[in-house]
């Protein structure tokens, strides 16, 4: 095999890494608030978790909080 006959692989195209998009507004995220674009979007997401908009699904039955009326105390 001569030097002219060897196969040279096609150079791989390098893809530019995209900044992840903010899950709240869709703007490009920034490192200081990753994966969000701003402190505001971070707070919006936290608020959604705290008010129950986001939930983690489980197979367990929900527990009743103490004093929710399930038990009656005459005291």
N, CA, C, O and CB atoms as a CASP TS submission, in Angstrom:
PFRMAT TS
TARGET T0000
AUTHOR 0000-0000-0000
METHOD Language model
MODEL 1
PARENT N/A
ATOM      1  N   UNK     1       0.864  -1.172   0.000  1.00  0.00           N
ATOM      2  CA  UNK     1       0.000   0.000   0.000  1.00  0.00           C
ATOM      3  C   UNK     1       0.907   1.230   0.000  1.00  0.00           C
ATOM      4  O   UNK     1       1.797   1.365   0.840  1.00  0.00           O
ATOM      5  CB  UNK     1      -0.981   0.001   1.239  1.00  0.00           C
ATOM      6  N   UNK     2       0.669   2.098  -0.935  1.00  0.00           N
ATOM      7  CA  UNK     2       1.492   3.302  -1.009  1.00  0.00           C
ATOM      8  C   UNK     2       0.909   4.391  -0.127  1.00  0.00           C
ATOM      9  O   UNK     2      -0.219   4.289   0.357  1.00  0.00           O
ATOM     10  CB  UNK     2       1.610   3.796  -2.460  1.00  0.00           C
ATOM     11  N   UNK     3       1.686   5.415   0.067  1.00  0.00           N
ATOM     12  CA  UNK     3       1.256   6.521   0.927  1.00  0.00           C
ATOM     13  C   UNK     3       0.034   7.230   0.351  1.00  0.00           C
ATOM     14  O   UNK     3      -0.783   7.766   1.100  1.00  0.00           O
ATOM     15  CB  UNK     3       2.399   7.522   1.118  1.00  0.00           C
ATOM     16  N   UNK     4      -0.095   7.235  -0.969  1.00  0.00           N
ATOM     17  CA  UNK     4      -1.225   7.904  -1.625  1.00  0.00           C
ATOM     18  C   UNK     4      -2.516   7.106  -1.497  1.00  0.00           C
ATOM     19  O   UNK     4      -3.601   7.667  -1.652  1.00  0.00           O
ATOM     20  CB  UNK     4      -0.913   8.138  -3.096  1.00  0.00           C
ATOM     21  N   UNK     5      -2.420   5.786  -1.212  1.00  0.00           N
ATOM     22  CA  UNK     5      -3.599   4.929  -1.156  1.00  0.00           C
ATOM     23  C   UNK     5      -4.248   4.853   0.226  1.00  0.00           C
ATOM     24  O   UNK     5      -5.346   4.313   0.356  1.00  0.00           O
ATOM     25  CB  UNK     5      -3.231   3.556  -1.599  1.00  0.00           C
ATOM     26  N   UNK     6      -3.608   5.368   1.231  1.00  0.00           N
ATOM     27  CA  UNK     6      -4.174   5.227   2.576  1.00  0.00           C
ATOM     28  C   UNK     6      -5.427   6.097   2.741  1.00  0.00           C
ATOM     29  O   UNK     6      -5.562   7.148   2.114  1.00  0.00           O
ATOM     30  CB  UNK     6      -3.123   5.604   3.639  1.00  0.00           C
ATOM     31  N   UNK     7      -6.306   5.645   3.574  1.00  0.00           N
ATOM     32  CA  UNK     7      -7.578   6.340   3.797  1.00  0.00           C
ATOM     33  C   UNK     7      -7.416   7.263   4.991  1.00  0.00           C
ATOM     34  O   UNK     7      -6.971   6.861   6.066  1.00  0.00           O
ATOM     35  CB  UNK     7      -8.750   5.329   4.030  1.00  0.00           C
ATOM     36  N   UNK     8      -7.785   8.498   4.768  1.00  0.00           N
ATOM     37  CA  UNK     8      -7.717   9.490   5.833  1.00  0.00           C
ATOM     38  C   UNK     8      -9.141   9.728   6.309  1.00  0.00           C
ATOM     39  O   UNK     8      -9.998  10.101   5.508  1.00  0.00           O
ATOM     40  CB  UNK     8      -7.038  10.828   5.346  1.00  0.00           C
ATOM     41  N   UNK     9      -9.421   9.519   7.605  1.00  0.00           N
ATOM     42  CA  UNK     9     -10.793   9.710   8.091  1.00  0.00           C
ATOM     43  C   UNK     9     -11.232  11.166   7.962  1.00  0.00           C
ATOM     44  O   UNK     9     -10.438  12.098   8.089  1.00  0.00           O
ATOM     45  CB  UNK     9     -10.909   9.259   9.552  1.00  0.00           C
ATOM     46  N   UNK    10     -12.521  11.320   7.706  1.00  0.00           N
ATOM     47  CA  UNK    10     -13.104  12.659   7.592  1.00  0.00           C
ATOM     48  C   UNK    10     -13.063  13.317   8.965  1.00  0.00           C
ATOM     49  O   UNK    10     -13.480  12.710   9.952  1.00  0.00           O
ATOM     50  CB  UNK    10     -14.572  12.601   7.040  1.00  0.00           C
ATOM     51  N   UNK    11     -12.575  14.534   9.042  1.00  0.00           N
ATOM     52  CA  UNK    11     -12.508  15.177  10.365  1.00  0.00           C
ATOM     53  C   UNK    11     -13.895  15.362  10.961  1.00  0.00           C
ATOM     54  O   UNK    11     -14.837  15.770  10.282  1.00  0.00           O
ATOM     55  CB  UNK    11     -11.802  16.535  10.266  1.00  0.00           C
ATOM     56  N   UNK    12     -13.994  15.052  12.236  1.00  0.00           N
ATOM     57  CA  UNK    12     -15.284  15.197  12.915  1.00  0.00           C
ATOM     58  C   UNK    12     -15.622  16.667  13.068  1.00  0.00           C
ATOM     59  O   UNK    12     -14.763  17.505  13.344  1.00  0.00           O
ATOM     60  CB  UNK    12     -15.265  14.502  14.294  1.00  0.00           C
ATOM     61  N   UNK    13     -16.871  16.945  12.885  1.00  0.00           N
ATOM     62  CA  UNK    13     -17.317  18.317  13.097  1.00  0.00           C
ATOM     63  C   UNK    13     -17.482  18.534  14.588  1.00  0.00           C
ATOM     64  O   UNK    13     -18.106  17.734  15.285  1.00  0.00           O
ATOM     65  CB  UNK    13     -18.646  18.612  12.336  1.00  0.00           C
ATOM     66  N   UNK    14     -16.932  19.590  15.048  1.00  0.00           N
ATOM     67  CA  UNK    14     -17.070  19.907  16.466  1.00  0.00           C
ATOM     68  C   UNK    14     -18.307  20.761  16.657  1.00  0.00           C
ATOM     69  O   UNK    14     -18.456  21.826  16.057  1.00  0.00           O
ATOM     70  CB  UNK    14     -15.809  20.633  17.009  1.00  0.00           C
ATOM     71  N   UNK    15     -19.176  20.271  17.494  1.00  0.00           N
ATOM     72  CA  UNK    15     -20.399  21.015  17.779  1.00  0.00           C
ATOM     73  C   UNK    15     -20.138  21.970  18.922  1.00  0.00           C
ATOM     74  O   UNK    15     -19.494  21.620  19.910  1.00  0.00           O
ATOM     75  CB  UNK    15     -21.572  20.064  18.116  1.00  0.00           C
ATOM     76  N   UNK    16     -20.641  23.166  18.777  1.00  0.00           N
ATOM     77  CA  UNK    16     -20.510  24.137  19.853  1.00  0.00           C
ATOM     78  C   UNK    16     -21.448  23.737  20.982  1.00  0.00           C
ATOM     79  O   UNK    16     -22.611  23.400  20.757  1.00  0.00           O
ATOM     80  CB  UNK    16     -20.818  25.580  19.354  1.00  0.00           C
ATOM     81  N   UNK    17     -20.929  23.782  22.178  1.00  0.00           N
ATOM     82  CA  UNK    17     -21.761  23.472  23.335  1.00  0.00           C
ATOM     83  C   UNK    17     -22.712  24.635  23.575  1.00  0.00           C
ATOM     84  O   UNK    17     -22.282  25.778  23.724  1.00  0.00           O
ATOM     85  CB  UNK    17     -20.893  23.191  24.599  1.00  0.00           C
ATOM     86  N   UNK    18     -23.975  24.342  23.610  1.00  0.00           N
ATOM     87  CA  UNK    18     -24.973  25.379  23.861  1.00  0.00           C
ATOM     88  C   UNK    18     -25.167  25.560  25.352  1.00  0.00           C
ATOM     89  O   UNK    18     -25.105  24.611  26.134  1.00  0.00           O
ATOM     90  CB  UNK    18     -26.310  25.032  23.185  1.00  0.00           C
ATOM     91  N   UNK    19     -25.401  26.791  25.715  1.00  0.00           N
ATOM     92  CA  UNK    19     -25.745  27.059  27.108  1.00  0.00           C
ATOM     93  C   UNK    19     -27.132  26.477  27.348  1.00  0.00           C
ATOM     94  O   UNK    19     -28.011  26.625  26.499  1.00  0.00           O
ATOM     95  CB  UNK    19     -25.701  28.603  27.436  1.00  0.00           C
ATOM     96  N   UNK    20     -27.349  25.821  28.481  1.00  0.00           N
ATOM     97  CA  UNK    20     -28.680  25.275  28.738  1.00  0.00           C
ATOM     98  C   UNK    20     -29.708  26.395  28.833  1.00  0.00           C
ATOM     99  O   UNK    20     -29.403  27.500  29.283  1.00  0.00           O
ATOM    100  CB  UNK    20     -28.681  24.439  30.030  1.00  0.00           C
ATOM    101  N   UNK    21     -30.905  26.101  28.413  1.00  0.00           N
ATOM    102  CA  UNK    21     -31.985  27.086  28.456  1.00  0.00           C
ATOM    103  C   UNK    21     -32.621  27.108  29.837  1.00  0.00           C
ATOM    104  O   UNK    21     -32.734  26.079  30.502  1.00  0.00           O
ATOM    105  CB  UNK    21     -33.047  26.780  27.383  1.00  0.00           C
ATOM    106  N   UNK    22     -33.029  28.286  30.250  1.00  0.00           N
ATOM    107  CA  UNK    22     -33.706  28.470  31.530  1.00  0.00           C
ATOM    108  C   UNK    22     -35.037  27.718  31.484  1.00  0.00           C
ATOM    109  O   UNK    22     -35.817  27.930  30.555  1.00  0.00           O
ATOM    110  CB  UNK    22     -33.926  29.993  31.843  1.00  0.00           C
ATOM    111  N   UNK    23     -35.319  26.849  32.455  1.00  0.00           N
ATOM    112  CA  UNK    23     -36.571  26.093  32.435  1.00  0.00           C
ATOM    113  C   UNK    23     -37.805  26.955  32.699  1.00  0.00           C
ATOM    114  O   UNK    23     -38.925  26.501  32.470  1.00  0.00           O
ATOM    115  CB  UNK    23     -36.508  24.992  33.454  1.00  0.00           C
ATOM    116  N   UNK    24     -37.625  28.175  33.170  1.00  0.00           N
ATOM    117  CA  UNK    24     -38.758  29.049  33.459  1.00  0.00           C
ATOM    118  C   UNK    24     -39.127  29.896  32.250  1.00  0.00           C
ATOM    119  O   UNK    24     -40.286  29.917  31.837  1.00  0.00           O
ATOM    120  CB  UNK    24     -38.445  29.948  34.649  1.00  0.00           C
ATOM    121  N   UNK    25     -38.134  30.604  31.672  1.00  0.00           N
ATOM    122  CA  UNK    25     -38.451  31.547  30.593  1.00  0.00           C
ATOM    123  C   UNK    25     -37.856  31.173  29.245  1.00  0.00           C
ATOM    124  O   UNK    25     -38.247  31.749  28.229  1.00  0.00           O
ATOM    125  CB  UNK    25     -37.978  32.909  30.967  1.00  0.00           C
ATOM    126  N   UNK    26     -36.920  30.226  29.200  1.00  0.00           N
ATOM    127  CA  UNK    26     -36.346  29.782  27.939  1.00  0.00           C
ATOM    128  C   UNK    26     -35.130  30.558  27.464  1.00  0.00           C
ATOM    129  O   UNK    26     -34.560  30.218  26.428  1.00  0.00           O
ATOM    130  CB  UNK    26     -37.370  29.847  26.905  1.00  0.00           C
ATOM    131  N   UNK    27     -34.715  31.589  28.189  1.00  0.00           N
ATOM    132  CA  UNK    27     -33.512  32.335  27.813  1.00  0.00           C
ATOM    133  C   UNK    27     -32.286  31.490  28.130  1.00  0.00           C
ATOM    134  O   UNK    27     -32.368  30.565  28.938  1.00  0.00           O
ATOM    135  CB  UNK    27     -33.444  33.708  28.553  1.00  0.00           C
ATOM    136  N   UNK    28     -31.137  31.798  27.500  1.00  0.00           N
ATOM    137  CA  UNK    28     -29.921  31.043  27.832  1.00  0.00           C
ATOM    138  C   UNK    28     -29.554  31.209  29.301  1.00  0.00           C
ATOM    139  O   UNK    28     -29.587  32.319  29.831  1.00  0.00           O
ATOM    140  CB  UNK    28     -28.751  31.494  26.948  1.00  0.00           C
ATOM    141  N   UNK    29     -29.207  30.119  29.951  1.00  0.00           N
ATOM    142  CA  UNK    29     -28.820  30.157  31.357  1.00  0.00           C
ATOM    143  C   UNK    29     -27.441  30.762  31.527  1.00  0.00           C
ATOM    144  O   UNK    29     -26.652  30.793  30.583  1.00  0.00           O
ATOM    145  CB  UNK    29     -28.853  28.760  31.958  1.00  0.00           C
ATOM    146  N   UNK    30     -27.146  31.243  32.720  1.00  0.00           N
ATOM    147  CA  UNK    30     -25.816  31.776  33.014  1.00  0.00           C
ATOM    148  C   UNK    30     -25.245  31.027  34.212  1.00  0.00           C
ATOM    149  O   UNK    30     -25.986  30.510  35.048  1.00  0.00           O
ATOM    150  CB  UNK    30     -25.871  33.312  33.291  1.00  0.00           C
ATOM    151  N   UNK    31     -23.922  30.977  34.284  1.00  0.00           N
ATOM    152  CA  UNK    31     -23.250  30.165  35.300  1.00  0.00           C
ATOM    153  C   UNK    31     -23.623  30.563  36.721  1.00  0.00           C
ATOM    154  O   UNK    31     -23.743  29.697  37.588  1.00  0.00           O
ATOM    155  CB  UNK    31     -21.759  30.266  35.129  1.00  0.00           C
ATOM    156  N   UNK    32     -23.806  31.835  36.975  1.00  0.00           N
ATOM    157  CA  UNK    32     -24.101  32.292  38.338  1.00  0.00           C
ATOM    158  C   UNK    32     -25.432  31.764  38.856  1.00  0.00           C
ATOM    159  O   UNK    32     -25.614  31.632  40.067  1.00  0.00           O
ATOM    160  CB  UNK    32     -24.105  33.806  38.388  1.00  0.00           C
ATOM    161  N   UNK    33     -26.368  31.460  37.955  1.00  0.00           N
ATOM    162  CA  UNK    33     -27.703  31.006  38.366  1.00  0.00           C
ATOM    163  C   UNK    33     -28.080  29.686  37.694  1.00  0.00           C
ATOM    164  O   UNK    33     -29.265  29.384  37.556  1.00  0.00           O
ATOM    165  CB  UNK    33     -28.751  32.075  38.034  1.00  0.00           C
ATOM    166  N   UNK    34     -27.108  28.912  37.284  1.00  0.00           N
ATOM    167  CA  UNK    34     -27.333  27.702  36.511  1.00  0.00           C
ATOM    168  C   UNK    34     -28.375  26.791  37.140  1.00  0.00           C
ATOM    169  O   UNK    34     -28.303  26.572  38.349  1.00  0.00           O
ATOM    170  CB  UNK    34     -26.044  26.956  36.347  1.00  0.00           C
ATOM    171  N   UNK    35     -29.325  26.253  36.416  1.00  0.00           N
ATOM    172  CA  UNK    35     -29.537  26.365  34.980  1.00  0.00           C
ATOM    173  C   UNK    35     -30.424  27.548  34.596  1.00  0.00           C
ATOM    174  O   UNK    35     -30.853  27.648  33.447  1.00  0.00           O
ATOM    175  CB  UNK    35     -30.143  25.095  34.460  1.00  0.00           C
ATOM    176  N   UNK    36     -30.695  28.418  35.518  1.00  0.00           N
ATOM    177  CA  UNK    36     -31.591  29.548  35.274  1.00  0.00           C
ATOM    178  C   UNK    36     -30.834  30.725  34.673  1.00  0.00           C
ATOM    179  O   UNK    36     -29.603  30.738  34.656  1.00  0.00           O
ATOM    180  CB  UNK    36     -32.282  29.975  36.573  1.00  0.00           C
ATOM    181  N   UNK    37     -31.580  31.716  34.179  1.00  0.00           N
ATOM    182  CA  UNK    37     -30.961  32.895  33.576  1.00  0.00           C
ATOM    183  C   UNK    37     -30.823  34.037  34.569  1.00  0.00           C
ATOM    184  O   UNK    37     -30.079  34.985  34.315  1.00  0.00           O
ATOM    185  CB  UNK    37     -31.768  33.353  32.381  1.00  0.00           C
ATOM    186  N   UNK    38     -31.520  33.965  35.687  1.00  0.00           N
ATOM    187  CA  UNK    38     -31.487  35.072  36.647  1.00  0.00           C
ATOM    188  C   UNK    38     -31.928  34.589  38.026  1.00  0.00           C
ATOM    189  O   UNK    38     -32.463  33.492  38.184  1.00  0.00           O
ATOM    190  CB  UNK    38     -32.390  36.235  36.172  1.00  0.00           C
ATOM    191  N   UNK    39     -31.686  35.440  39.012  1.00  0.00           N
ATOM    192  CA  UNK    39     -32.138  35.134  40.372  1.00  0.00           C
ATOM    193  C   UNK    39     -33.662  35.090  40.419  1.00  0.00           C
ATOM    194  O   UNK    39     -34.238  34.311  41.179  1.00  0.00           O
ATOM    195  CB  UNK    39     -31.598  36.180  41.379  1.00  0.00           C
ATOM    196  N   UNK    40     -34.315  35.918  39.614  1.00  0.00           N
ATOM    197  CA  UNK    40     -35.781  35.935  39.578  1.00  0.00           C
ATOM    198  C   UNK    40     -36.323  34.561  39.167  1.00  0.00           C
ATOM    199  O   UNK    40     -37.229  34.030  39.810  1.00  0.00           O
ATOM    200  CB  UNK    40     -36.288  37.028  38.602  1.00  0.00           C
ATOM    201  N   UNK    41     -35.767  33.993  38.099  1.00  0.00           N
ATOM    202  CA  UNK    41     -36.245  32.687  37.644  1.00  0.00           C
ATOM    203  C   UNK    41     -35.941  31.599  38.672  1.00  0.00           C
ATOM    204  O   UNK    41     -36.715  30.653  38.814  1.00  0.00           O
ATOM    205  CB  UNK    41     -35.611  32.328  36.297  1.00  0.00           C
ATOM    206  N   UNK    42     -34.824  31.722  39.388  1.00  0.00           N
ATOM    207  CA  UNK    42     -34.536  30.788  40.479  1.00  0.00           C
ATOM    208  C   UNK    42     -35.626  30.861  41.535  1.00  0.00           C
ATOM    209  O   UNK    42     -36.097  29.831  42.018  1.00  0.00           O
ATOM    210  CB  UNK    42     -33.162  31.089  41.108  1.00  0.00           C
ATOM    211  N   UNK    43     -36.028  32.069  41.894  1.00  0.00           N
ATOM    212  CA  UNK    43     -37.043  32.263  42.929  1.00  0.00           C
ATOM    213  C   UNK    43     -38.415  31.777  42.464  1.00  0.00           C
ATOM    214  O   UNK    43     -39.176  31.220  43.256  1.00  0.00           O
ATOM    215  CB  UNK    43     -37.119  33.738  43.325  1.00  0.00           C
ATOM    216  N   UNK    44     -38.732  31.984  41.192  1.00  0.00           N
ATOM    217  CA  UNK    44     -40.005  31.488  40.651  1.00  0.00           C
ATOM    218  C   UNK    44     -40.050  29.967  40.768  1.00  0.00           C
ATOM    219  O   UNK    44     -41.066  29.405  41.178  1.00  0.00           O
ATOM    220  CB  UNK    44     -40.191  31.926  39.165  1.00  0.00           C
ATOM    221  N   UNK    45     -38.950  29.301  40.409  1.00  0.00           N
ATOM    222  CA  UNK    45     -38.888  27.846  40.493  1.00  0.00           C
ATOM    223  C   UNK    45     -39.015  27.370  41.937  1.00  0.00           C
ATOM    224  O   UNK    45     -39.750  26.422  42.214  1.00  0.00           O
ATOM    225  CB  UNK    45     -37.583  27.336  39.885  1.00  0.00           C
ATOM    226  N   UNK    46     -38.305  28.020  42.859  1.00  0.00           N
ATOM    227  CA  UNK    46     -38.402  27.660  44.271  1.00  0.00           C
ATOM    228  C   UNK    46     -39.834  27.821  44.771  1.00  0.00           C
ATOM    229  O   UNK    46     -40.340  26.963  45.494  1.00  0.00           O
ATOM    230  CB  UNK    46     -37.446  28.519  45.112  1.00  0.00           C
ATOM    231  N   UNK    47     -40.482  28.910  44.391  1.00  0.00           N
ATOM    232  CA  UNK    47     -41.872  29.135  44.788  1.00  0.00           C
ATOM    233  C   UNK    47     -42.796  28.042  44.285  1.00  0.00           C
ATOM    234  O   UNK    47     -43.723  27.638  44.986  1.00  0.00           O
ATOM    235  CB  UNK    47     -42.348  30.475  44.279  1.00  0.00           C
ATOM    236  N   UNK    48     -42.549  27.563  43.075  1.00  0.00           N
ATOM    237  CA  UNK    48     -43.378  26.477  42.532  1.00  0.00           C
ATOM    238  C   UNK    48     -43.197  25.194  43.327  1.00  0.00           C
ATOM    239  O   UNK    48     -44.159  24.457  43.541  1.00  0.00           O
ATOM    240  CB  UNK    48     -43.037  26.226  41.058  1.00  0.00           C
ATOM    241  N   UNK    49     -41.964  24.918  43.771  1.00  0.00           N
ATOM    242  CA  UNK    49     -41.735  23.736  44.605  1.00  0.00           C
ATOM    243  C   UNK    49     -42.425  23.896  45.953  1.00  0.00           C
ATOM    244  O   UNK    49     -43.058  22.961  46.442  1.00  0.00           O
ATOM    245  CB  UNK    49     -40.227  23.494  44.805  1.00  0.00           C
ATOM    246  N   UNK    50     -42.306  25.069  46.550  1.00  0.00           N
ATOM    247  CA  UNK    50     -42.847  25.273  47.891  1.00  0.00           C
ATOM    248  C   UNK    50     -44.371  25.288  47.934  1.00  0.00           C
ATOM    249  O   UNK    50     -44.958  24.876  48.935  1.00  0.00           O
ATOM    250  CB  UNK    50     -42.324  26.559  48.453  1.00  0.00           C
ATOM    251  N   UNK    51     -45.031  25.760  46.856  1.00  0.00           N
ATOM    252  CA  UNK    51     -46.495  25.790  46.890  1.00  0.00           C
ATOM    253  C   UNK    51     -47.119  24.510  46.341  1.00  0.00           C
ATOM    254  O   UNK    51     -48.343  24.403  46.269  1.00  0.00           O
ATOM    255  CB  UNK    51     -47.005  26.978  46.104  1.00  0.00           C
ATOM    256  N   UNK    52     -46.289  23.536  45.953  1.00  0.00           N
ATOM    257  CA  UNK    52     -46.810  22.241  45.530  1.00  0.00           C
ATOM    258  C   UNK    52     -47.088  22.106  44.048  1.00  0.00           C
ATOM    259  O   UNK    52     -47.691  21.116  43.633  1.00  0.00           O
ATOM    260  CB  UNK    52     -48.041  21.959  46.261  1.00  0.00           C
ATOM    261  N   UNK    53     -46.669  23.070  43.228  1.00  0.00           N
ATOM    262  CA  UNK    53     -46.869  22.948  41.784  1.00  0.00           C
ATOM    263  C   UNK    53     -46.057  21.794  41.209  1.00  0.00           C
ATOM    264  O   UNK    53     -46.502  21.121  40.279  1.00  0.00           O
ATOM    265  CB  UNK    53     -46.493  24.252  41.083  1.00  0.00           C
ATOM    266  N   UNK    54     -44.872  21.567  41.759  1.00  0.00           N
ATOM    267  CA  UNK    54     -44.038  20.438  41.355  1.00  0.00           C
ATOM    268  C   UNK    54     -44.161  19.380  42.438  1.00  0.00           C
ATOM    269  O   UNK    54     -44.168  19.694  43.628  1.00  0.00           O
ATOM    270  CB  UNK    54     -42.535  20.867  41.136  1.00  0.00           C
ATOM    271  N   UNK    55     -44.257  18.136  42.022  1.00  0.00           N
ATOM    272  CA  UNK    55     -44.349  17.043  42.984  1.00  0.00           C
ATOM    273  C   UNK    55     -43.544  15.864  42.487  1.00  0.00           C
ATOM    274  O   UNK    55     -43.431  15.636  41.282  1.00  0.00           O
ATOM    275  CB  UNK    55     -45.814  16.635  43.223  1.00  0.00           C
ATOM    276  N   UNK    56     -42.993  15.125  43.411  1.00  0.00           N
ATOM    277  CA  UNK    56     -42.277  13.906  43.086  1.00  0.00           C
ATOM    278  C   UNK    56     -43.243  12.761  43.318  1.00  0.00           C
ATOM    279  O   UNK    56     -43.730  12.569  44.432  1.00  0.00           O
ATOM    280  CB  UNK    56     -40.965  13.747  43.939  1.00  0.00           C
ATOM    281  N   UNK    57     -43.524  11.997  42.265  1.00  0.00           N
ATOM    282  CA  UNK    57     -44.499  10.917  42.345  1.00  0.00           C
ATOM    283  C   UNK    57     -43.921   9.727  43.103  1.00  0.00           C
ATOM    284  O   UNK    57     -42.782   9.322  42.871  1.00  0.00           O
ATOM    285  CB  UNK    57     -44.943  10.489  40.939  1.00  0.00           C
ATOM    286  N   UNK    58     -44.726   9.171  44.019  1.00  0.00           N
ATOM    287  CA  UNK    58     -44.328   7.980  44.773  1.00  0.00           C
ATOM    288  C   UNK    58     -45.499   7.012  44.828  1.00  0.00           C
ATOM    289  O   UNK    58     -46.623   7.357  44.461  1.00  0.00           O
ATOM    290  CB  UNK    58     -43.856   8.355  46.210  1.00  0.00           C
ATOM    291  N   UNK    59     -45.227   5.803  45.287  1.00  0.00           N
ATOM    292  CA  UNK    59     -46.273   4.798  45.459  1.00  0.00           C
ATOM    293  C   UNK    59     -46.839   4.812  46.875  1.00  0.00           C
ATOM    294  O   UNK    59     -47.801   4.099  47.161  1.00  0.00           O
ATOM    295  CB  UNK    59     -45.731   3.412  45.130  1.00  0.00           C
ATOM    296  N   UNK    60     -46.258   5.608  47.757  1.00  0.00           N
ATOM    297  CA  UNK    60     -46.684   5.657  49.152  1.00  0.00           C
ATOM    298  C   UNK    60     -47.917   6.536  49.317  1.00  0.00           C
ATOM    299  O   UNK    60     -48.095   7.526  48.608  1.00  0.00           O
ATOM    300  CB  UNK    60     -45.550   6.170  50.040  1.00  0.00           C
ATOM    301  N   UNK    61     -48.772   6.147  50.279  1.00  0.00           N
ATOM    302  CA  UNK    61     -49.949   6.964  50.587  1.00  0.00           C
ATOM    303  C   UNK    61     -49.496   8.207  51.350  1.00  0.00           C
ATOM    304  O   UNK    61     -48.587   8.119  52.175  1.00  0.00           O
ATOM    305  CB  UNK    61     -51.002   6.151  51.418  1.00  0.00           C
ATOM    306  N   UNK    62     -50.106   9.350  51.095  1.00  0.00           N
ATOM    307  CA  UNK    62     -49.709  10.561  51.815  1.00  0.00           C
ATOM    308  C   UNK    62     -50.042  10.459  53.298  1.00  0.00           C
ATOM    309  O   UNK    62     -51.060   9.883  53.680  1.00  0.00           O
ATOM    310  CB  UNK    62     -50.394  11.786  51.210  1.00  0.00           C
ATOM    311  N   UNK    63     -49.177  11.021  54.120  1.00  0.00           N
ATOM    312  CA  UNK    63     -49.398  11.021  55.565  1.00  0.00           C
ATOM    313  C   UNK    63     -50.183  12.258  55.950  1.00  0.00           C
ATOM    314  O   UNK    63     -50.002  13.329  55.371  1.00  0.00           O
ATOM    315  CB  UNK    63     -48.057  10.964  56.338  1.00  0.00           C
ATOM    316  N   UNK    64     -51.072  12.099  56.948  1.00  0.00           N
ATOM    317  CA  UNK    64     -51.804  13.264  57.448  1.00  0.00           C
ATOM    318  C   UNK    64     -50.932  13.980  58.459  1.00  0.00           C
ATOM    319  O   UNK    64     -50.360  13.344  59.345  1.00  0.00           O
ATOM    320  CB  UNK    64     -53.169  12.853  58.081  1.00  0.00           C
ATOM    321  N   UNK    65     -50.822  15.297  58.339  1.00  0.00           N
ATOM    322  CA  UNK    65     -50.029  16.028  59.329  1.00  0.00           C
ATOM    323  C   UNK    65     -50.687  15.978  60.698  1.00  0.00           C
ATOM    324  O   UNK    65     -51.912  15.883  60.781  1.00  0.00           O
ATOM    325  CB  UNK    65     -49.835  17.484  58.893  1.00  0.00           C
ATOM    326  N   UNK    66     -49.907  16.038  61.781  1.00  0.00           N
ATOM    327  CA  UNK    66     -50.479  16.009  63.131  1.00  0.00           C
ATOM    328  C   UNK    66     -51.441  17.175  63.343  1.00  0.00           C
ATOM    329  O   UNK    66     -51.171  18.301  62.925  1.00  0.00           O
ATOM    330  CB  UNK    66     -49.363  16.048  64.189  1.00  0.00           C
ATOM    331  N   UNK    67     -52.562  16.890  63.994  1.00  0.00           N
ATOM    332  CA  UNK    67     -53.548  17.935  64.272  1.00  0.00           C
ATOM    333  C   UNK    67     -54.391  18.314  63.076  1.00  0.00           C
ATOM    334  O   UNK    67     -54.994  19.387  63.063  1.00  0.00           O
ATOM    335  CB  UNK    67     -52.862  19.149  64.782  1.00  0.00           C
ATOM    336  N   UNK    68     -54.448  17.449  62.062  1.00  0.00           N
ATOM    337  CA  UNK    68     -55.210  17.776  60.864  1.00  0.00           C
ATOM    338  C   UNK    68     -56.682  17.393  60.973  1.00  0.00           C
ATOM    339  O   UNK    68     -57.447  17.608  60.032  1.00  0.00           O
ATOM    340  CB  UNK    68     -54.601  17.092  59.673  1.00  0.00           C
ATOM    341  N   UNK    69     -57.086  16.830  62.107  1.00  0.00           N
ATOM    342  CA  UNK    69     -58.487  16.473  62.291  1.00  0.00           C
ATOM    343  C   UNK    69     -58.753  14.993  62.212  1.00  0.00           C
ATOM    344  O   UNK    69     -59.882  14.558  62.440  1.00  0.00           O
ATOM    345  CB  UNK    69     -59.314  17.164  61.286  1.00  0.00           C
ATOM    346  N   UNK    70     -57.736  14.201  61.893  1.00  0.00           N
ATOM    347  CA  UNK    70     -57.904  12.760  61.825  1.00  0.00           C
ATOM    348  C   UNK    70     -58.136  12.153  63.194  1.00  0.00           C
ATOM    349  O   UNK    70     -58.858  11.164  63.321  1.00  0.00           O
ATOM    350  CB  UNK    70     -56.702  12.127  61.182  1.00  0.00           C
ATOM    351  N   UNK    71     -57.535  12.731  64.213  1.00  0.00           N
ATOM    352  CA  UNK    71     -57.712  12.259  65.589  1.00  0.00           C
ATOM    353  C   UNK    71     -58.413  13.354  66.371  1.00  0.00           C
ATOM    354  O   UNK    71     -58.130  14.540  66.200  1.00  0.00           O
ATOM    355  CB  UNK    71     -56.341  11.880  66.254  1.00  0.00           C
ATOM    356  N   UNK    72     -59.320  12.943  67.222  1.00  0.00           N
ATOM    357  CA  UNK    72     -60.055  13.937  67.997  1.00  0.00           C
ATOM    358  C   UNK    72     -59.600  13.888  69.443  1.00  0.00           C
ATOM    359  O   UNK    72     -59.581  12.823  70.060  1.00  0.00           O
ATOM    360  CB  UNK    72     -61.578  13.705  67.898  1.00  0.00           C
ATOM    361  N   UNK    73     -59.242  15.021  69.970  1.00  0.00           N
ATOM    362  CA  UNK    73     -58.847  15.055  71.381  1.00  0.00           C
ATOM    363  C   UNK    73     -59.826  15.932  72.140  1.00  0.00           C
ATOM    364  O   UNK    73     -60.120  17.049  71.717  1.00  0.00           O
ATOM    365  CB  UNK    73     -57.388  15.579  71.552  1.00  0.00           C
ATOM    366  N   UNK    74     -60.330  15.431  73.258  1.00  0.00           N
ATOM    367  CA  UNK    74     -61.275  16.182  74.094  1.00  0.00           C
ATOM    368  C   UNK    74     -60.512  16.724  75.297  1.00  0.00           C
ATOM    369  O   UNK    74     -60.625  16.184  76.397  1.00  0.00           O
ATOM    370  CB  UNK    74     -62.486  15.281  74.550  1.00  0.00           C
ATOM    371  N   UNK    75     -59.761  17.753  75.102  1.00  0.00           N
ATOM    372  CA  UNK    75     -58.976  18.136  76.227  1.00  0.00           C
ATOM    373  C   UNK    75     -58.996  19.533  76.516  1.00  0.00           C
ATOM    374  O   UNK    75     -58.352  19.975  77.468  1.00  0.00           O
ATOM    375  CB  UNK    75     -57.668  17.745  76.065  1.00  0.00           C
TER
END
